[in-house]
Each structure stands twice: as C-alpha cells, then as structure tokens.
Amino acid sequence: MKKLIVDNAKINLSTRRIIAIFLLILTTILWGSSFILTKNITQDVPVFLYLGLRFSIALFGFIPFIFHIKHLNKKIIIMGFITGLLFFFGMAFQTSGLQLTTAGKTGFITGLSTIIVPFLAWFVYKKPMSLRIWIAVILSVIGMAFLFLEGETTSGIIIGDILVLICAFFFAFYIVLNDKFVHISDIYLYSMIQIFVITISSFIVSFFFRESYDIFPMPLNFWLIMIYLGIGVMGLAILFQNWSQQHIGPTQTAIIFTLEPVFAA
C-alpha cells in the first residue's frame, strides 16, 4: 500500500512536470507573438503609457481570482513587489530596445537570460551546473555570435540590442527569485501583486517623462489587440510561469524560454 502511494505520488509529480513544460512552451509562444504587435503599437503610443495600459488590462483578467485576496499578508506583498519591479524593469528595457531593433533579435537576446540564470542559481541556491546546462550555454553563445554577424551595424540596432541585453539580466534575476517565491505563496494573489506593481510603476514613469497620448479615440482594433496583449499574453504568461516554476527549476525554465525567438521572428 505504501509503495502504491509512493508510485502514485511519482506519477503525479511527473504529470505536473509535463504540464509545467507545456505551459512554459505556451508562455514562450504568447511572449513571441507579442513582439511585432508591441513594436507596431509603440511607434505611436509612448512606451510606459503602453505598458501601464497593457498591465492594467492584465489585472482585469484576474477578477475571477479576487477572492484570493483573503490570503494577503506582508510577506507576499514584499515578494510580489520585488519580482514585480524586476519584471517591470525587464519589460521597460525590452520594449524600449524593441523600438530600435528587430522583433527576432529582441526575442533571441531576451532568451539569452539562459546564460545568466545558471550562474545566478548557483550563487543563490548553490546548485552546480550540469553538463547539459553547459551545452545549452555554449549553444546560446554560438547563436549570439551568429546573431551579431548578420551585418546589421547601424547605431540604432546596436543601442536596441544593448537595451534588450540589459532586459535579459533583469528577467534572469526575476526567474531565479521567482523560483523561490512561487513555492511559498498563493500563486494567484502573488501574480496579481506582481501585475499591480508593474502597472503602477509604468504609470509613475510615464508621468515622470510627461508622456501623453489621446488613446480613447483609438479604433476598436487597437483595444482588441491590447486586450490580447494584456489578458491573453501578460496575464496568462505570468500565471503560467508562476505555476510552472513550482515544478520546474529556474535553469530549465530559462532553457525553455530560448524557444522565444522562434515565435518572435
């Protein structure tokens, strides 16, 4: 009987890992699909105003989970605040860089957080890197070399690449800290706090830079795209990643995210 319980637990764990991998792949598809849309929108709408609107809409997607607010406490607020800020800075640098480089490059360079995550995980959690991880890192570096040998040498492209590379560092820190926090918090409430922090941060920076844009006369098509980018991409992507990281380690998460350029190109 005891053996049967153990076997069932192993099967359940294995199933959850498979689901987690599937959800992370779906997350990369959602992320990748957003790059070209974001690039087009931010040609007209200021970056931080766009981010504020996008994450405000994402927050509305969590209304069905509002009853989780009963689990709110100081600890989960702090955790959501920290990772929310990391995610905000990652999005800010990524979206700013996307204006100056291609969608494919943005997806690829963001995916290079794969290189950073194993070292951060080793430093924070003292987890040694396996041969498989080293192979993934080497392949990412080779891919990076090919990326910069494409012949795009204008200063705008270079600046955009650098901004997105900074974004990769923020997302790497986010993945590593997220790996710790998702195991000790209510996933739905934690995700809501993250999105709330990102929303407020975006509007504060937008106000600081005195961004302005008359968004309300925008056509229905614009708002449908924003709903997709807000709820369909950001809301689901953050929730999927938070749930999946309960069952998949930070380095494995980062490796799966290297698929992002495939869907961003």
Residue pairs with C-beta under 8 A, 6 or more apart in sequence:
13 247
16 247
17 247
17 248
19 244
19 247
20 243
20 244
20 245
20 246
20 247
20 248
21 244
21 248
21 256
23 240
23 241
23 243
23 244
24 240
24 241
24 244
24 248
24 253
24 256
24 257
25 256
25 259
26 240
27 236
27 237
27 240
27 241
27 244
27 257
28 256
28 257
28 259
28 260
28 262
28 263
29 263
30 232
30 233
30 236
30 237
31 107
31 233
31 237
31 257
31 260
31 263
31 264
32 107
32 259
32 260
32 261
32 262
32 263
32 264
32 265
33 233
33 263
33 264
34 229
34 233
35 98
35 103
35 106
35 107
35 264
36 103
36 264
37 225
37 228
37 229
38 50
38 95
38 98
38 229
39 98
39 99
39 103
39 106
41 50
41 222
41 225
41 226
42 50
42 95
42 98
42 99
43 99
44 213
45 53
45 213
45 215
46 206
46 209
46 211
46 212
46 213
47 92
47 95
47 96
47 99
47 211
48 92
48 202
48 203
48 205
48 206
48 209
48 211
49 202
49 203
49 206
49 211
49 212
49 213
49 215
50 95
51 88
51 91
51 92
51 95
51 198
51 202
51 206
52 199
52 202
52 203
52 206
53 215
53 226
53 230
54 226
54 229
54 230
54 234
55 195
55 198
55 199
55 202
55 230
55 234
56 199
56 230
57 226
57 227
57 229
57 230
57 231
57 234
58 195
58 199
58 230
58 231
58 234
58 235
58 238
59 192
59 195
59 196
59 199
59 235
60 230
60 231
61 230
61 231
61 235
61 236
62 188
62 191
62 192
62 195
62 235
65 188
65 189
65 192
68 186
68 188
68 189
68 192
69 189
71 186
71 189
72 189
75 184
75 185
76 185
76 186
76 189
76 190
76 193
77 193
79 181
79 184
79 185
79 190
79 193
80 181
80 185
80 189
80 190
80 192
80 193
80 194
80 196
80 197
81 193
81 197
82 177
82 181
83 174
83 177
83 178
83 181
83 194
84 193
84 194
84 195
84 196
84 197
84 198
84 201
85 197
85 201
86 170
86 171
86 173
86 174
86 177
87 170
87 171
87 174
87 194
87 198
87 238
88 197
88 198
88 201
88 202
89 167
89 170
90 167
90 168
90 170
90 171
90 174
91 167
91 198
92 167
92 202
92 205
93 163
93 164
93 166
93 167
93 170
94 106
94 110
94 163
94 164
94 167
96 163
97 106
97 109
97 159
97 160
97 161
97 162
97 163
97 164
97 166
97 167
98 106
98 160
98 164
99 160
100 156
100 157
100 159
100 160
100 163
101 156
101 157
101 160
101 161
101 164
102 152
102 157
103 264
103 265
104 261
104 264
104 265
105 147
105 157
105 160
105 161
105 164
106 160
106 164
106 264
107 260
107 261
107 262
107 263
107 264
107 265
108 143
108 144
108 147
108 260
108 261
108 264
109 144
109 147
109 161
109 164
109 165
109 167
109 168
110 164
110 167
110 168
110 171
110 257
110 260
111 140
111 168
111 257
111 258
111 259
111 260
111 261
112 140
112 144
112 165
112 168
112 258
113 168
113 169
113 171
113 172
113 175
113 254
113 257
114 136
114 137
114 140
114 251
114 254
114 255
114 257
114 258
115 137
115 140
115 141
116 168
116 169
116 172
116 254
117 172
117 175
117 176
117 250
117 251
117 253
117 254
118 129
118 133
118 137
118 251
118 254
119 129
120 172
120 173
120 176
120 250
121 127
121 176
121 179
121 249
121 250
121 251
122 128
122 129
124 176
124 177
124 180
125 176
125 179
125 180
127 249
127 251
129 137
129 251
133 251
133 255
136 255
136 258
140 258
148 161
172 254
175 245
175 250
175 253
175 254
176 250
178 241
178 242
178 245
178 250
179 245
179 249
179 250
179 253
181 190
182 190
182 242
182 243
182 245
182 246
183 246
187 239
187 242
187 243
187 246
188 239
190 242
191 235
191 238
191 239
191 242
194 238
195 234
195 235
195 238
241 253
244 253
245 253
248 256
